[in-house]
């Protein structure tokens, strides 16, 4: 079966997470992605031993951080400080559709790998840059990582309860959002080139991605001048939009945006029909004013059954909008994640049959797929140079002797 981006070639000169995840996403959609790494050390993500205190190492010298960020790619290793290394990039650029980089402003230009230089070799090339804060403004040259993207975006003060300090989040979420919008921008640029014949440079930052991710929060600040309030669970603005601890220590979430419609049904199911018309709880405004009381009542009731028992029972009692509050580890076996391909099985040449995050978009005729594991260091250097650039074995031997590859 053909894939959405089959025939598109991407040169991926990125490290860590934001850039590599974007190109991996495009690889999932069928693009040929060639990852370019520094000849000696490679992408520093290869060296990740621990992530948030959790051992990241896998058999064969691999780690889950690099595996996730670099699947569906071929890998080459070059010394880009040398003229011969640059020449390889120029020759690859002639045959590429997209060049992606995420180094600090000025690095690409110093090495002769900026858009102005590469478009001389291929006027149709899309050139994509990922950064921390964006390429304009007083802090455009500042070094950043995911944690600063979380900090500056305001999201650390948007999660948690009102009196808690700023909350960190795991998983490199600012990098992930930057990656998603980078892939989004590249797709739009490719479409523009095909429809209008315009090739261009695009730039995306994890700061911008996080602002877009929180657009509802941000528009409240823009138009009302205030942050959306954090929610205290014990004093929820809507007790039917809240989560409750069950007998087995697991949590269950209710999500009723029309609480007055569902309040009688909840009262009946929970055995508190006598409170349905109680003036303290009779409508949404009253329940908000007396939230502590009704949340405490519901806390005591939910504590009498396990989460699974509550799920089964509530589904039998009416049209409840309810879900268990999963741990991330629960997703690996979640039947909906598996049925929709959000978790996929992959036959890894080193790790064997494993489950991996799948592809979040399902195409009826042109599905994406996981085809390749993250490449070993420099694994495809000779293949790419011979098949795409036209080098001979003698040329490759000379490049090795010159320590270019």
C-alpha positions as CSV (number, residue, x, y, z in Angstrom):
1,X,0.0,0.0,0.0
2,X,1.2,3.5,-0.8
3,X,1.8,5.9,2.2
4,X,0.8,9.6,2.3
5,X,4.4,10.9,2.0
6,X,5.8,8.2,-0.2
7,X,8.4,9.7,-2.5
8,X,9.2,12.6,-0.2
9,X,12.9,12.7,1.0
10,X,13.8,14.5,4.2
11,X,17.3,15.4,5.4
12,X,17.2,15.4,9.2
13,X,20.0,17.3,10.9
14,X,18.5,17.5,14.3
15,X,19.3,16.3,17.8
16,X,17.5,15.5,21.1
17,X,13.7,15.4,20.8
18,X,11.8,18.3,19.2
19,X,13.4,18.0,15.7
20,X,13.8,14.2,15.7
21,X,10.2,13.6,16.7
22,X,8.9,15.8,13.9
23,X,10.9,13.9,11.3
24,X,10.0,10.5,12.8
25,X,6.3,11.5,12.5
26,X,6.9,12.3,8.8
27,X,8.7,9.0,8.5
28,X,5.7,7.3,9.9
29,X,3.7,8.7,7.0
30,X,6.1,7.2,4.5
31,X,8.7,9.8,3.9
32,X,12.3,8.7,3.4
33,X,14.2,10.3,6.3
34,X,18.0,10.5,6.3
35,X,19.3,11.4,9.8
36,X,22.6,13.2,9.7
37,X,24.8,12.9,12.8
38,X,28.1,14.3,13.9
39,X,30.8,11.8,12.9
40,X,32.3,11.1,16.4
41,X,29.6,11.7,19.0
42,X,26.4,11.6,17.1
43,X,23.0,12.7,18.4
44,X,23.5,13.2,22.2
45,X,20.1,11.4,22.6
46,X,22.0,8.2,21.9
47,X,23.8,8.6,25.3
48,X,20.7,8.9,27.5
49,X,21.1,6.4,30.4
50,X,18.3,7.6,32.6
51,X,15.1,9.6,32.0
52,X,13.5,11.2,35.1
53,X,15.5,8.7,37.2
54,X,14.2,5.7,35.2
55,X,16.8,3.5,33.5
56,X,16.5,4.1,29.7
57,X,19.0,1.5,28.4
58,X,17.8,-1.4,26.3
59,X,19.6,-4.4,24.9
60,X,22.2,-3.8,22.1
61,X,23.3,-0.4,23.4
62,X,20.0,1.2,22.7
63,X,17.7,3.4,24.8
64,X,14.0,4.1,24.6
65,X,14.5,7.8,24.2
66,X,16.5,7.6,21.0
67,X,14.4,4.7,19.7
68,X,11.2,6.7,20.0
69,X,12.6,9.8,18.4
70,X,14.3,8.3,15.4
71,X,12.3,5.4,14.1
72,X,11.7,5.1,10.4
73,X,15.0,6.7,9.5
74,X,18.2,5.9,7.8
75,X,21.3,7.2,9.6
76,X,24.6,8.6,8.2
77,X,27.5,10.1,10.2
78,X,29.5,13.0,8.7
79,X,32.1,15.6,9.8
80,X,30.3,18.7,8.6
81,X,33.3,21.0,9.5
82,X,35.1,19.5,6.5
83,X,34.6,20.6,3.0
84,X,34.0,17.1,1.8
85,X,31.3,16.6,4.5
86,X,29.5,19.8,3.3
87,X,29.8,18.6,-0.3
88,X,27.8,15.4,0.6
89,X,25.0,17.5,2.1
90,X,24.9,19.8,-0.9
91,X,24.6,16.8,-3.2
92,X,21.9,15.2,-1.0
93,X,20.1,18.5,-0.9
94,X,19.8,18.5,-4.7
95,X,17.7,15.3,-4.3
96,X,15.8,16.2,-1.2
97,X,12.4,17.8,-0.6
98,X,13.0,19.0,3.0
99,X,16.0,19.9,5.2
100,X,15.3,20.1,9.0
101,X,17.7,21.5,11.6
102,X,17.3,22.5,15.3
103,X,20.7,24.1,16.2
104,X,21.0,27.5,17.8
105,X,20.7,30.4,15.5
106,X,23.9,31.0,13.6
107,X,25.2,27.5,13.7
108,X,23.9,26.4,10.3
109,X,25.1,29.6,8.6
110,X,28.6,29.2,10.1
111,X,28.8,25.7,8.6
112,X,27.4,26.7,5.3
113,X,24.1,24.8,5.8
114,X,21.6,27.6,6.1
115,X,18.7,28.1,3.8
116,X,20.4,30.8,1.6
117,X,23.2,28.3,0.9
118,X,21.1,25.1,0.4
119,X,18.5,26.7,-1.9
120,X,21.3,27.4,-4.3
121,X,21.5,23.7,-4.9
122,X,17.8,23.1,-4.8
123,X,15.4,26.0,-5.3
124,X,12.5,23.7,-4.5
125,X,13.9,22.7,-1.0
126,X,11.7,23.3,2.1
127,X,14.0,24.4,4.9
128,X,12.6,23.9,8.4
129,X,14.1,25.2,11.6
130,X,13.1,24.2,15.2
131,X,14.1,26.4,18.1
132,X,13.2,27.1,21.7
133,X,11.7,30.6,21.6
134,X,11.5,31.5,17.9
135,X,14.0,33.1,15.6
136,X,13.0,36.7,16.3
137,X,13.1,38.8,19.5
138,X,15.6,39.4,22.3
139,X,15.9,35.8,23.5
140,X,16.0,34.1,20.1
141,X,19.6,33.0,20.6
142,X,19.2,31.8,24.1
143,X,19.8,28.1,24.8
144,X,16.7,26.2,25.8
145,X,15.4,22.7,26.6
146,X,11.9,21.3,27.1
147,X,11.7,22.3,30.7
148,X,12.1,26.0,29.8
149,X,9.4,25.6,27.2
150,X,7.1,24.4,30.0
151,X,8.2,27.2,32.3
152,X,7.9,30.1,29.8
153,X,4.6,28.9,28.3
154,X,2.7,29.3,31.6
155,X,1.5,25.7,31.6
156,X,3.4,24.9,34.9
157,X,1.0,27.5,36.5
158,X,-2.1,26.1,34.7
159,X,-1.9,22.5,36.0
160,X,-2.2,21.4,39.6
161,X,-4.4,22.9,42.3
162,X,-4.6,26.6,43.2
163,X,-2.2,26.5,46.1
164,X,0.4,24.2,44.7
165,X,3.7,25.5,43.3
166,X,4.4,25.4,39.5
167,X,4.1,21.8,38.4
168,X,6.6,20.1,36.1
169,X,5.4,17.5,33.6
170,X,7.1,14.4,32.3
171,X,7.6,13.2,28.8
172,X,9.2,16.2,27.1
173,X,5.8,17.7,26.4
174,X,7.0,21.1,25.1
175,X,9.4,19.3,22.7
176,X,6.5,17.0,21.6
177,X,4.3,20.0,20.9
178,X,7.1,21.8,19.0
179,X,7.6,18.6,17.0
180,X,3.9,18.3,16.1
181,X,3.7,21.9,14.9
182,X,7.0,21.4,13.0
183,X,5.6,18.4,11.2
184,X,2.4,20.4,10.6
185,X,4.4,23.3,9.1
186,X,6.4,21.0,6.9
187,X,3.3,19.4,5.5
188,X,1.7,22.8,4.8
189,X,4.9,24.0,3.1
190,X,5.0,20.8,0.9
191,X,1.4,21.4,-0.1
192,X,2.1,25.0,-0.9
193,X,5.0,24.0,-3.1
194,X,3.0,21.5,-5.0
195,X,0.0,23.8,-5.4
196,X,1.6,27.2,-5.9
197,X,5.2,26.3,-6.8
198,X,6.6,28.2,-3.8
199,X,9.4,26.8,-1.8
200,X,10.2,28.5,1.5
201,X,11.8,28.5,4.9
202,X,9.7,27.8,8.0
203,X,10.5,28.0,11.7
204,X,8.7,26.6,14.7
205,X,9.5,26.7,18.4
206,X,8.4,24.7,21.4
207,X,7.4,28.0,23.0
208,X,5.0,28.8,20.1
209,X,3.8,25.2,20.1
210,X,2.9,25.4,23.8
211,X,1.1,28.7,23.4
212,X,-1.0,27.1,20.6
213,X,-1.5,24.0,22.7
214,X,-3.1,26.2,25.4
215,X,-5.0,28.4,23.0
216,X,-8.2,28.4,25.2
217,X,-6.1,29.4,28.3
218,X,-4.3,32.1,26.3
219,X,-7.3,33.6,24.7
220,X,-8.8,34.0,28.1
221,X,-5.8,36.0,29.1
222,X,-5.9,38.0,25.8
223,X,-9.6,38.9,26.0
224,X,-10.4,38.8,29.7
225,X,-7.1,39.6,31.2
226,X,-7.0,36.7,33.6
227,X,-5.8,33.1,33.7
228,X,-8.4,30.4,33.7
229,X,-8.5,29.3,37.4
230,X,-6.9,26.1,38.5
231,X,-9.3,23.6,39.8
232,X,-9.2,22.4,43.4
233,X,-10.5,18.8,43.3
234,X,-12.3,19.0,46.7
235,X,-14.0,22.2,45.6
236,X,-14.6,21.6,42.0
237,X,-16.5,24.3,40.0
238,X,-18.5,21.4,38.6
239,X,-18.5,18.2,40.8
240,X,-19.6,16.3,37.8
241,X,-16.4,17.4,36.0
242,X,-14.1,15.9,38.5
243,X,-12.2,12.7,39.5
244,X,-12.8,10.4,42.5
245,X,-10.8,7.8,44.3
246,X,-12.2,4.3,44.3
247,X,-11.8,1.4,46.8
248,X,-8.8,0.0,45.0
249,X,-6.9,3.3,45.1
250,X,-7.5,3.9,41.4
251,X,-9.3,7.0,40.2
252,X,-12.4,7.5,38.0
253,X,-13.2,10.7,36.1
254,X,-16.7,12.2,35.3
255,X,-16.9,14.7,32.5
256,X,-20.4,16.2,32.2
257,X,-20.4,19.6,30.6
258,X,-24.2,19.7,30.9
259,X,-24.4,18.8,34.6
260,X,-28.1,19.7,35.2
261,X,-29.1,17.2,32.5
262,X,-27.2,14.4,34.2
263,X,-27.6,15.3,37.8
264,X,-30.9,13.3,38.4
265,X,-29.3,10.3,36.8
266,X,-26.2,10.5,39.0
267,X,-28.4,10.9,42.1
268,X,-30.3,7.8,41.3
269,X,-27.2,5.7,40.4
270,X,-25.4,6.8,43.6
271,X,-28.3,6.2,45.9
272,X,-28.7,9.9,46.8
273,X,-32.1,10.7,45.1
274,X,-33.0,12.6,48.2
275,X,-30.4,15.2,47.3
276,X,-31.6,15.7,43.7
277,X,-33.9,18.6,44.6
278,X,-32.0,19.7,47.7
279,X,-31.6,23.5,47.3
280,X,-27.9,23.2,48.0
281,X,-27.4,21.0,44.9
282,X,-30.5,21.5,42.7
283,X,-28.7,23.2,39.8
284,X,-25.2,23.9,38.6
285,X,-24.8,27.2,40.3
286,X,-25.9,25.8,43.6
287,X,-23.6,22.8,43.3
288,X,-20.7,25.2,42.5
289,X,-21.4,27.2,45.7
290,X,-21.7,24.1,47.8
291,X,-19.1,22.0,46.0
292,X,-17.1,20.9,49.0
293,X,-20.2,19.3,50.5
294,X,-21.3,17.3,47.4
295,X,-17.7,16.3,46.5
296,X,-17.2,15.0,50.0
297,X,-20.4,13.0,49.7
298,X,-19.4,11.6,46.4
299,X,-15.9,10.8,47.7
300,X,-17.4,8.6,50.4
301,X,-19.6,6.8,47.9
302,X,-16.9,6.2,45.3
303,X,-14.7,4.7,48.0
304,X,-17.1,1.8,48.4
305,X,-16.3,0.0,45.0
306,X,-13.3,-0.6,42.8
307,X,-12.8,1.5,39.7
308,X,-13.7,-1.4,37.4
309,X,-16.9,-2.1,39.4
310,X,-17.9,1.6,39.2
311,X,-17.2,1.6,35.4
312,X,-19.4,-1.5,34.9
313,X,-22.1,-0.2,37.2
314,X,-22.3,3.4,35.8
315,X,-22.4,2.2,32.2
316,X,-25.4,0.0,33.2
317,X,-27.2,2.9,34.8
318,X,-27.4,5.4,32.0
319,X,-25.5,7.6,29.6
320,X,-22.6,8.5,31.9
321,X,-19.6,10.2,30.5
322,X,-16.9,8.4,32.5
323,X,-13.4,7.0,32.3
324,X,-10.8,5.5,34.5
325,X,-7.9,7.8,35.2
326,X,-5.1,5.7,33.5
327,X,-1.5,5.6,34.4
328,X,0.7,5.9,31.3
329,X,1.6,2.3,31.7
330,X,-2.0,1.3,31.3
331,X,-2.0,2.6,27.7
332,X,0.1,-0.3,26.6
333,X,-2.8,-2.7,27.1
334,X,-5.8,-0.3,26.7
335,X,-8.1,-2.1,24.2
336,X,-9.1,1.2,22.5
337,X,-5.4,2.1,22.0
338,X,-4.7,-1.3,20.5
339,X,-7.9,-1.4,18.3
340,X,-7.2,2.0,16.8
341,X,-3.5,1.4,16.2
342,X,-2.4,4.0,18.8
343,X,-0.3,1.2,20.3
344,X,1.3,-1.0,17.7
345,X,3.3,-4.2,17.7
346,X,6.7,-4.0,15.9
347,X,9.2,-6.8,15.2
348,X,12.4,-5.0,16.2
349,X,15.6,-6.6,14.9
350,X,17.4,-6.2,18.2
351,X,14.6,-6.1,20.8
352,X,12.2,-8.6,19.2
353,X,8.5,-8.2,19.2
354,X,7.7,-5.0,21.1
355,X,4.8,-2.5,21.5
356,X,5.4,1.1,20.5
357,X,3.4,4.2,20.2
358,X,1.5,4.0,16.9
359,X,0.3,6.6,14.5
360,X,-2.6,8.8,15.7
361,X,-4.1,9.4,12.2
362,X,-5.7,6.5,10.4
363,X,-5.9,6.7,6.6
364,X,-8.3,4.3,4.8
365,X,-6.2,4.1,1.6
366,X,-2.7,5.4,2.5
367,X,-1.9,4.2,6.0
368,X,1.3,5.1,7.8
369,X,3.5,2.5,9.4
370,X,6.5,1.7,11.6
371,X,8.9,0.2,9.1
372,X,12.4,0.8,10.5
373,X,13.9,1.0,14.0
374,X,16.1,3.9,15.0
375,X,19.3,3.5,13.0
376,X,22.6,2.3,14.5
377,X,25.2,5.0,14.4
378,X,26.2,5.6,10.8
379,X,24.4,2.5,9.7
380,X,23.4,3.7,6.3
381,X,26.3,6.0,5.4
382,X,27.7,3.8,2.6
383,X,24.3,2.9,1.3
384,X,23.2,6.6,1.0
385,X,26.4,7.8,-0.5
386,X,26.5,5.1,-3.1
387,X,22.8,5.0,-4.0
388,X,21.8,8.7,-3.7
389,X,25.0,10.7,-4.1
390,X,26.7,8.4,-6.6
391,X,30.0,7.8,-4.7
392,X,32.0,4.7,-5.5
393,X,33.7,2.3,-3.1
394,X,37.0,4.1,-3.8
395,X,35.4,7.4,-3.0
396,X,34.0,6.0,0.3
397,X,37.4,4.6,1.3
398,X,39.0,8.0,0.7
399,X,36.3,9.7,2.8
400,X,37.0,7.2,5.6
401,X,40.7,7.9,5.5
402,X,40.1,11.6,5.6
403,X,37.8,11.1,8.6
404,X,34.8,12.7,6.8
405,X,32.6,9.6,7.4
